[in-house]
């Protein structure tokens, strides 16, 4: 897909013009907002330890390899 087409596809105007709902038209239940507010409050008050992507990727790959070995047995 060309970058022009991709950009057009990703713009909100295209979706609305094609009859799709805009993000503002999609209802969000109150309980979703409550969870978001709770998590944002916790994020602001608790220290966050970020894990580098390379470490996450290495761990995921190890889990996949372990599962493959487990299934071979």
Gaussian input, Z-matrix of N, CA and C with variables (Angstrom, degrees):
# hf/3-21g

backbone

0 1
 N
 C     1     B1
 C     2     B2     1     A1
 N     3     B3     2     A2     1     D1
 C     4     B4     3     A3     2     D2
 C     5     B5     4     A4     3     D3
 N     6     B6     5     A5     4     D4
 C     7     B7     6     A6     5     D5
 C     8     B8     7     A7     6     D6
 N     9     B9     8     A8     7     D7
 C    10    B10     9     A9     8     D8
 C    11    B11    10    A10     9     D9
 N    12    B12    11    A11    10    D10
 C    13    B13    12    A12    11    D11
 C    14    B14    13    A13    12    D12
 N    15    B15    14    A14    13    D13
 C    16    B16    15    A15    14    D14
 C    17    B17    16    A16    15    D15
 N    18    B18    17    A17    16    D16
 C    19    B19    18    A18    17    D17
 C    20    B20    19    A19    18    D18
 N    21    B21    20    A20    19    D19
 C    22    B22    21    A21    20    D20
 C    23    B23    22    A22    21    D21
 N    24    B24    23    A23    22    D22
 C    25    B25    24    A24    23    D23
 C    26    B26    25    A25    24    D24
 N    27    B27    26    A26    25    D25
 C    28    B28    27    A27    26    D26
 C    29    B29    28    A28    27    D27
 N    30    B30    29    A29    28    D28
 C    31    B31    30    A30    29    D29
 C    32    B32    31    A31    30    D30
 N    33    B33    32    A32    31    D31
 C    34    B34    33    A33    32    D32
 C    35    B35    34    A34    33    D33
 N    36    B36    35    A35    34    D34
 C    37    B37    36    A36    35    D35
 C    38    B38    37    A37    36    D36
 N    39    B39    38    A38    37    D37
 C    40    B40    39    A39    38    D38
 C    41    B41    40    A40    39    D39
 N    42    B42    41    A41    40    D40
 C    43    B43    42    A42    41    D41
 C    44    B44    43    A43    42    D42
 N    45    B45    44    A44    43    D43
 C    46    B46    45    A45    44    D44
 C    47    B47    46    A46    45    D45
 N    48    B48    47    A47    46    D46
 C    49    B49    48    A48    47    D47
 C    50    B50    49    A49    48    D48
 N    51    B51    50    A50    49    D49
 C    52    B52    51    A51    50    D50
 C    53    B53    52    A52    51    D51
 N    54    B54    53    A53    52    D52
 C    55    B55    54    A54    53    D53
 C    56    B56    55    A55    54    D54
 N    57    B57    56    A56    55    D55
 C    58    B58    57    A57    56    D56
 C    59    B59    58    A58    57    D57
 N    60    B60    59    A59    58    D58
 C    61    B61    60    A60    59    D59
 C    62    B62    61    A61    60    D60
 N    63    B63    62    A62    61    D61
 C    64    B64    63    A63    62    D62
 C    65    B65    64    A64    63    D63
 N    66    B66    65    A65    64    D64
 C    67    B67    66    A66    65    D65
 C    68    B68    67    A67    66    D66
 N    69    B69    68    A68    67    D67
 C    70    B70    69    A69    68    D68
 C    71    B71    70    A70    69    D69
 N    72    B72    71    A71    70    D70
 C    73    B73    72    A72    71    D71
 C    74    B74    73    A73    72    D72
 N    75    B75    74    A74    73    D73
 C    76    B76    75    A75    74    D74
 C    77    B77    76    A76    75    D75
 N    78    B78    77    A77    76    D76
 C    79    B79    78    A78    77    D77
 C    80    B80    79    A79    78    D78
 N    81    B81    80    A80    79    D79
 C    82    B82    81    A81    80    D80
 C    83    B83    82    A82    81    D81
 N    84    B84    83    A83    82    D82
 C    85    B85    84    A84    83    D83
 C    86    B86    85    A85    84    D84
 N    87    B87    86    A86    85    D85
 C    88    B88    87    A87    86    D86
 C    89    B89    88    A88    87    D87
 N    90    B90    89    A89    88    D88
 C    91    B91    90    A90    89    D89
 C    92    B92    91    A91    90    D90
 N    93    B93    92    A92    91    D91
 C    94    B94    93    A93    92    D92
 C    95    B95    94    A94    93    D93
 N    96    B96    95    A95    94    D94
 C    97    B97    96    A96    95    D95
 C    98    B98    97    A97    96    D96
 N    99    B99    98    A98    97    D97
 C   100   B100    99    A99    98    D98
 C   101   B101   100   A100    99    D99
 N   102   B102   101   A101   100   D100
 C   103   B103   102   A102   101   D101
 C   104   B104   103   A103   102   D102
 N   105   B105   104   A104   103   D103
 C   106   B106   105   A105   104   D104
 C   107   B107   106   A106   105   D105
 N   108   B108   107   A107   106   D106
 C   109   B109   108   A108   107   D107
 C   110   B110   109   A109   108   D108
 N   111   B111   110   A110   109   D109
 C   112   B112   111   A111   110   D110
 C   113   B113   112   A112   111   D111
 N   114   B114   113   A113   112   D112
 C   115   B115   114   A114   113   D113
 C   116   B116   115   A115   114   D114
 N   117   B117   116   A116   115   D115
 C   118   B118   117   A117   116   D116
 C   119   B119   118   A118   117   D117
 N   120   B120   119   A119   118   D118
 C   121   B121   120   A120   119   D119
 C   122   B122   121   A121   120   D120
 N   123   B123   122   A122   121   D121
 C   124   B124   123   A123   122   D122
 C   125   B125   124   A124   123   D123
 N   126   B126   125   A125   124   D124
 C   127   B127   126   A126   125   D125
 C   128   B128   127   A127   126   D126
 N   129   B129   128   A128   127   D127
 C   130   B130   129   A129   128   D128
 C   131   B131   130   A130   129   D129
 N   132   B132   131   A131   130   D130
 C   133   B133   132   A132   131   D131
 C   134   B134   133   A133   132   D132
 N   135   B135   134   A134   133   D133
 C   136   B136   135   A135   134   D134
 C   137   B137   136   A136   135   D135
 N   138   B138   137   A137   136   D136
 C   139   B139   138   A138   137   D137
 C   140   B140   139   A139   138   D138
 N   141   B141   140   A140   139   D139
 C   142   B142   141   A141   140   D140
 C   143   B143   142   A142   141   D141
 N   144   B144   143   A143   142   D142
 C   145   B145   144   A144   143   D143
 C   146   B146   145   A145   144   D144
 N   147   B147   146   A146   145   D145
 C   148   B148   147   A147   146   D146
 C   149   B149   148   A148   147   D147
 N   150   B150   149   A149   148   D148
 C   151   B151   150   A150   149   D149
 C   152   B152   151   A151   150   D150
 N   153   B153   152   A152   151   D151
 C   154   B154   153   A153   152   D152
 C   155   B155   154   A154   153   D153
 N   156   B156   155   A155   154   D154
 C   157   B157   156   A156   155   D155
 C   158   B158   157   A157   156   D156
 N   159   B159   158   A158   157   D157
 C   160   B160   159   A159   158   D158
 C   161   B161   160   A160   159   D159
 N   162   B162   161   A161   160   D160
 C   163   B163   162   A162   161   D161
 C   164   B164   163   A163   162   D162
 N   165   B165   164   A164   163   D163
 C   166   B166   165   A165   164   D164
 C   167   B167   166   A166   165   D165
 N   168   B168   167   A167   166   D166
 C   169   B169   168   A168   167   D167
 C   170   B170   169   A169   168   D168
 N   171   B171   170   A170   169   D169
 C   172   B172   171   A171   170   D170
 C   173   B173   172   A172   171   D171
 N   174   B174   173   A173   172   D172
 C   175   B175   174   A174   173   D173
 C   176   B176   175   A175   174   D174
 N   177   B177   176   A176   175   D175
 C   178   B178   177   A177   176   D176
 C   179   B179   178   A178   177   D177
 N   180   B180   179   A179   178   D178
 C   181   B181   180   A180   179   D179
 C   182   B182   181   A181   180   D180
 N   183   B183   182   A182   181   D181
 C   184   B184   183   A183   182   D182
 C   185   B185   184   A184   183   D183
 N   186   B186   185   A185   184   D184
 C   187   B187   186   A186   185   D185
 C   188   B188   187   A187   186   D186
 N   189   B189   188   A188   187   D187
 C   190   B190   189   A189   188   D188
 C   191   B191   190   A190   189   D189
 N   192   B192   191   A191   190   D190
 C   193   B193   192   A192   191   D191
 C   194   B194   193   A193   192   D192
 N   195   B195   194   A194   193   D193
 C   196   B196   195   A195   194   D194
 C   197   B197   196   A196   195   D195
 N   198   B198   197   A197   196   D196
 C   199   B199   198   A198   197   D197
 C   200   B200   199   A199   198   D198
 N   201   B201   200   A200   199   D199
 C   202   B202   201   A201   200   D200
 C   203   B203   202   A202   201   D201
 N   204   B204   203   A203   202   D202
 C   205   B205   204   A204   203   D203
 C   206   B206   205   A205   204   D204
 N   207   B207   206   A206   205   D205
 C   208   B208   207   A207   206   D206
 C   209   B209   208   A208   207   D207
 N   210   B210   209   A209   208   D208
 C   211   B211   210   A210   209   D209
 C   212   B212   211   A211   210   D210
 N   213   B213   212   A212   211   D211
 C   214   B214   213   A213   212   D212
 C   215   B215   214   A214   213   D213
 N   216   B216   215   A215   214   D214
 C   217   B217   216   A216   215   D215
 C   218   B218   217   A217   216   D216

   B1=1.4425
   B2=1.5271
   B3=1.3094
   B4=1.4569
   B5=1.5189
   B6=1.3317
   B7=1.4650
   B8=1.5194
   B9=1.3485
   B10=1.4661
   B11=1.5202
   B12=1.3264
   B13=1.4571
   B14=1.5214
   B15=1.3155
   B16=1.4519
   B17=1.5132
   B18=1.3252
   B19=1.4617
   B20=1.5286
   B21=1.3340
   B22=1.4644
   B23=1.5205
   B24=1.3111
   B25=1.4562
   B26=1.5228
   B27=1.3259
   B28=1.4543
   B29=1.5261
   B30=1.3132
   B31=1.4538
   B32=1.5195
   B33=1.3024
   B34=1.4578
   B35=1.5286
   B36=1.3216
   B37=1.4574
   B38=1.5235
   B39=1.3223
   B40=1.4522
   B41=1.5182
   B42=1.3424
   B43=1.4688
   B44=1.5247
   B45=1.3235
   B46=1.4559
   B47=1.5244
   B48=1.3308
   B49=1.4617
   B50=1.5142
   B51=1.3236
   B52=1.4593
   B53=1.5269
   B54=1.3308
   B55=1.4584
   B56=1.5070
   B57=1.3272
   B58=1.4593
   B59=1.5224
   B60=1.3075
   B61=1.4604
   B62=1.5242
   B63=1.3152
   B64=1.4571
   B65=1.5299
   B66=1.3188
   B67=1.4684
   B68=1.5245
   B69=1.3244
   B70=1.4663
   B71=1.5277
   B72=1.3338
   B73=1.4593
   B74=1.5249
   B75=1.3162
   B76=1.4595
   B77=1.5299
   B78=1.3386
   B79=1.4638
   B80=1.5317
   B81=1.3160
   B82=1.4658
   B83=1.5255
   B84=1.3336
   B85=1.4707
   B86=1.5255
   B87=1.3239
   B88=1.4684
   B89=1.5183
   B90=1.3362
   B91=1.4622
   B92=1.5258
   B93=1.3454
   B94=1.4692
   B95=1.5275
   B96=1.3494
   B97=1.4640
   B98=1.5184
   B99=1.3389
   B100=1.4641
   B101=1.5267
   B102=1.3230
   B103=1.4649
   B104=1.5227
   B105=1.3253
   B106=1.4658
   B107=1.5232
   B108=1.3366
   B109=1.4610
   B110=1.5317
   B111=1.3355
   B112=1.4687
   B113=1.5176
   B114=1.3084
   B115=1.4659
   B116=1.5258
   B117=1.3165
   B118=1.4628
   B119=1.5274
   B120=1.3398
   B121=1.4577
   B122=1.5114
   B123=1.3284
   B124=1.4585
   B125=1.5333
   B126=1.3016
   B127=1.4709
   B128=1.5267
   B129=1.3424
   B130=1.4673
   B131=1.5250
   B132=1.3416
   B133=1.4664
   B134=1.5216
   B135=1.3104
   B136=1.4583
   B137=1.5237
   B138=1.3253
   B139=1.4666
   B140=1.5311
   B141=1.2884
   B142=1.4577
   B143=1.5203
   B144=1.3293
   B145=1.4610
   B146=1.5201
   B147=1.3211
   B148=1.4582
   B149=1.5170
   B150=1.3219
   B151=1.4600
   B152=1.5238
   B153=1.3152
   B154=1.4710
   B155=1.5320
   B156=1.3297
   B157=1.4597
   B158=1.5254
   B159=1.2964
   B160=1.4629
   B161=1.5241
   B162=1.3377
   B163=1.4631
   B164=1.5245
   B165=1.3203
   B166=1.4717
   B167=1.5249
   B168=1.3312
   B169=1.4614
   B170=1.5275
   B171=1.3152
   B172=1.4580
   B173=1.5360
   B174=1.3302
   B175=1.4673
   B176=1.5311
   B177=1.3283
   B178=1.4676
   B179=1.5262
   B180=1.3120
   B181=1.4638
   B182=1.5293
   B183=1.3166
   B184=1.4598
   B185=1.5300
   B186=1.3253
   B187=1.4649
   B188=1.5254
   B189=1.3160
   B190=1.4653
   B191=1.5229
   B192=1.3216
   B193=1.4684
   B194=1.5241
   B195=1.3326
   B196=1.4698
   B197=1.5246
   B198=1.3264
   B199=1.4667
   B200=1.5271
   B201=1.3147
   B202=1.4750
   B203=1.5169
   B204=1.3242
   B205=1.4774
   B206=1.5245
   B207=1.3305
   B208=1.4563
   B209=1.5267
   B210=1.3212
   B211=1.4638
   B212=1.5227
   B213=1.3292
   B214=1.4633
   B215=1.5221
   B216=1.3274
   B217=1.4650
   B218=1.5023
   A1=107.87
   A2=117.16
   A3=120.06
   A4=110.25
   A5=115.89
   A6=118.95
   A7=111.14
   A8=117.12
   A9=119.93
   A10=110.68
   A11=115.80
   A12=120.28
   A13=111.45
   A14=117.22
   A15=121.24
   A16=110.21
   A17=116.72
   A18=120.20
   A19=110.53
   A20=116.61
   A21=119.79
   A22=110.54
   A23=116.45
   A24=121.85
   A25=111.28
   A26=116.23
   A27=120.68
   A28=114.37
   A29=117.58
   A30=118.67
   A31=110.56
   A32=114.80
   A33=120.71
   A34=110.75
   A35=117.42
   A36=120.61
   A37=111.23
   A38=116.81
   A39=120.01
   A40=110.55
   A41=116.25
   A42=120.05
   A43=110.86
   A44=116.81
   A45=120.58
   A46=109.53
   A47=116.40
   A48=120.57
   A49=112.48
   A50=117.08
   A51=121.73
   A52=111.93
   A53=116.86
   A54=119.70
   A55=114.90
   A56=117.42
   A57=120.46
   A58=109.26
   A59=116.87
   A60=121.41
   A61=110.27
   A62=115.61
   A63=119.80
   A64=107.26
   A65=117.62
   A66=119.18
   A67=113.06
   A68=117.12
   A69=120.34
   A70=112.44
   A71=117.81
   A72=121.50
   A73=113.22
   A74=116.48
   A75=120.23
   A76=108.38
   A77=117.51
   A78=119.00
   A79=111.89
   A80=114.98
   A81=120.81
   A82=106.87
   A83=117.25
   A84=119.46
   A85=111.86
   A86=116.27
   A87=121.06
   A88=112.18
   A89=117.20
   A90=118.65
   A91=111.38
   A92=117.81
   A93=120.24
   A94=109.74
   A95=115.53
   A96=119.95
   A97=110.32
   A98=117.27
   A99=121.07
   A100=110.41
   A101=116.84
   A102=120.89
   A103=110.02
   A104=116.85
   A105=120.66
   A106=110.98
   A107=116.90
   A108=120.57
   A109=111.34
   A110=116.65
   A111=120.59
   A112=110.50
   A113=117.17
   A114=120.79
   A115=111.45
   A116=117.21
   A117=119.66
   A118=110.24
   A119=117.60
   A120=121.31
   A121=111.07
   A122=116.59
   A123=121.03
   A124=110.10
   A125=117.44
   A126=121.90
   A127=110.85
   A128=115.70
   A129=119.76
   A130=112.62
   A131=117.67
   A132=119.93
   A133=114.19
   A134=118.53
   A135=121.32
   A136=109.88
   A137=116.66
   A138=118.34
   A139=110.52
   A140=114.95
   A141=120.69
   A142=108.38
   A143=115.72
   A144=120.06
   A145=107.74
   A146=115.48
   A147=120.44
   A148=109.71
   A149=115.79
   A150=121.54
   A151=107.80
   A152=118.15
   A153=120.21
   A154=110.84
   A155=116.06
   A156=121.86
   A157=111.44
   A158=117.95
   A159=120.58
   A160=111.17
   A161=117.49
   A162=121.06
   A163=111.37
   A164=115.97
   A165=120.68
   A166=109.55
   A167=115.99
   A168=120.75
   A169=111.20
   A170=116.80
   A171=121.00
   A172=110.80
   A173=116.15
   A174=120.18
   A175=111.71
   A176=116.46
   A177=120.01
   A178=111.41
   A179=116.51
   A180=120.15
   A181=110.68
   A182=116.42
   A183=119.81
   A184=110.49
   A185=116.99
   A186=120.67
   A187=110.72
   A188=116.56
   A189=120.54
   A190=110.27
   A191=116.93
   A192=120.80
   A193=111.36
   A194=117.13
   A195=120.63
   A196=110.99
   A197=116.05
   A198=119.75
   A199=110.97
   A200=117.40
   A201=120.62
   A202=109.75
   A203=116.72
   A204=120.40
   A205=110.79
   A206=117.56
   A207=121.60
   A208=110.58
   A209=116.62
   A210=120.93
   A211=112.20
   A212=117.19
   A213=120.25
   A214=111.53
   A215=116.48
   A216=121.24
   A217=112.57
   D1=132.31
   D2=-178.37
   D3=-68.67
   D4=159.02
   D5=-179.60
   D6=-65.48
   D7=-31.53
   D8=176.21
   D9=-62.88
   D10=-47.97
   D11=178.87
   D12=-63.52
   D13=-41.42
   D14=179.39
   D15=-61.81
   D16=-45.43
   D17=179.98
   D18=-62.15
   D19=-42.96
   D20=178.88
   D21=-63.87
   D22=-41.43
   D23=-178.37
   D24=-63.07
   D25=-35.81
   D26=-175.38
   D27=-85.21
   D28=-10.84
   D29=-178.58
   D30=-79.09
   D31=142.84
   D32=-179.60
   D33=-61.40
   D34=-36.07
   D35=-178.69
   D36=-58.18
   D37=-38.65
   D38=179.99
   D39=-63.20
   D40=-46.46
   D41=-178.82
   D42=-61.75
   D43=-44.95
   D44=-179.61
   D45=-65.99
   D46=-42.22
   D47=179.27
   D48=-62.90
   D49=-28.70
   D50=179.82
   D51=-87.35
   D52=3.19
   D53=178.08
   D54=92.06
   D55=5.11
   D56=177.36
   D57=-83.69
   D58=156.65
   D59=179.65
   D60=-71.14
   D61=146.39
   D62=172.64
   D63=-84.46
   D64=162.84
   D65=179.83
   D66=-55.07
   D67=-32.30
   D68=179.70
   D69=-70.45
   D70=-19.24
   D71=-179.05
   D72=-85.98
   D73=-11.30
   D74=-177.25
   D75=-89.36
   D76=118.56
   D77=-178.16
   D78=-70.54
   D79=140.98
   D80=177.57
   D81=-116.03
   D82=119.07
   D83=-179.34
   D84=-61.69
   D85=149.93
   D86=179.85
   D87=-57.87
   D88=-34.88
   D89=-178.02
   D90=-68.19
   D91=-26.05
   D92=174.25
   D93=-66.66
   D94=-43.35
   D95=179.34
   D96=-63.71
   D97=-38.52
   D98=-179.65
   D99=-62.82
   D100=-43.96
   D101=178.46
   D102=-63.13
   D103=-44.35
   D104=-179.99
   D105=-61.05
   D106=-45.30
   D107=179.97
   D108=-63.12
   D109=-40.71
   D110=178.62
   D111=-63.31
   D112=-44.52
   D113=-178.48
   D114=-68.95
   D115=-39.29
   D116=178.33
   D117=-65.62
   D118=-39.36
   D119=176.90
   D120=-62.63
   D121=-43.36
   D122=178.96
   D123=-65.54
   D124=-39.84
   D125=179.39
   D126=-60.77
   D127=-38.49
   D128=-178.02
   D129=-73.31
   D130=-26.76
   D131=-174.20
   D132=-103.47
   D133=-22.53
   D134=-177.94
   D135=-103.97
   D136=143.25
   D137=177.46
   D138=-65.65
   D139=142.56
   D140=179.67
   D141=-111.22
   D142=128.79
   D143=177.08
   D144=-105.93
   D145=109.20
   D146=-178.68
   D147=-81.73
   D148=139.05
   D149=178.63
   D150=-106.02
   D151=127.18
   D152=179.78
   D153=-60.07
   D154=144.17
   D155=-178.24
   D156=-55.47
   D157=-40.09
   D158=-178.95
   D159=-59.82
   D160=-38.65
   D161=177.64
   D162=-67.33
   D163=-41.67
   D164=178.55
   D165=-62.98
   D166=-46.07
   D167=-179.61
   D168=-61.64
   D169=-42.89
   D170=179.29
   D171=-61.53
   D172=-43.27
   D173=179.53
   D174=-65.20
   D175=-42.79
   D176=178.46
   D177=-62.79
   D178=-42.79
   D179=179.17
   D180=-63.58
   D181=-38.41
   D182=178.61
   D183=-65.57
   D184=-40.06
   D185=177.58
   D186=-62.61
   D187=-40.98
   D188=178.84
   D189=-64.30
   D190=-46.59
   D191=179.41
   D192=-62.89
   D193=-40.52
   D194=177.88
   D195=-62.33
   D196=-41.30
   D197=179.95
   D198=-67.06
   D199=-39.00
   D200=177.14
   D201=-61.54
   D202=-45.13
   D203=178.48
   D204=-63.38
   D205=-41.14
   D206=-179.76
   D207=-61.53
   D208=-40.87
   D209=-177.78
   D210=-72.66
   D211=-23.91
   D212=177.96
   D213=-69.46
   D214=-28.00
   D215=-175.24
   D216=-78.44

